Amino acid sequence: SFYNLVKIAFLGPPKNAIVHKVVKGDSLWALSRTYGISVQDLCKVNNIKENGILSIGQTIIIPIF
């Protein structure tokens, strides 16, 4: 999306990414706090909704800027 392009232009491309496998108790909010990235950015990168439910075993990409 345009927002992602503007953000990437501002921050530069991610230096790396963490692949996180969802375990029991994980939530978007908890992952955002653990990795220091907003819930909105996690959702955009992974094409999921902010109120979406994570499934155990699901893979979440966490960009590192």
C-alpha positions in Angstrom: 0.0 0.0 0.0 1.0 3.6 -0.3 1.4 3.9 3.5 3.9 1.0 3.6 5.9 2.6 0.7 6.0 5.9 2.5 7.0 4.2 5.8 9.7 2.1 4.1 11.0 5.2 2.3 11.3 6.9 5.7 12.7 4.1 7.7 14.6 2.4 4.9 14.2 -1.3 4.1 14.1 -3.6 7.1 17.6 -4.6 8.2 16.3 -8.1 9.0 13.2 -9.9 10.0 12.3 -12.3 12.7 10.1 -15.2 11.9 8.0 -15.9 15.0 5.9 -19.0 15.4 2.8 -18.3 17.4 2.5 -20.3 20.7 -0.3 -20.5 23.2 -0.8 -17.1 24.9 0.7 -15.0 22.1 -1.3 -12.0 20.9 -0.6 -9.1 18.5 -0.4 -6.8 21.4 2.2 -9.0 23.3 4.3 -9.5 20.1 4.3 -5.7 19.4 5.6 -5.0 22.9 8.1 -7.8 22.8 9.6 -6.7 19.5 9.0 -3.0 19.7 6.8 -2.7 16.7 3.3 -1.3 16.5 0.3 -3.7 16.2 -0.7 -1.8 13.1 2.7 -2.5 11.5 2.6 -6.2 12.4 -0.9 -6.4 10.8 0.2 -4.6 7.6 3.4 -6.7 7.2 1.4 -10.0 7.8 -1.8 -8.9 6.0 -4.0 -9.6 9.1 -6.6 -7.5 10.8 -5.9 -5.8 14.2 -8.7 -7.8 15.8 -7.7 -11.0 14.1 -7.1 -14.2 16.1 -3.6 -15.7 15.9 -3.5 -19.5 15.5 -1.0 -21.7 17.3 1.7 -22.6 14.8 1.0 -19.6 12.6 4.1 -17.8 11.3 4.3 -14.0 11.9 7.0 -11.9 10.2 8.5 -9.2 12.4 10.5 -6.6 10.4 13.6 -5.1 12.2 14.5 -1.6 11.1 
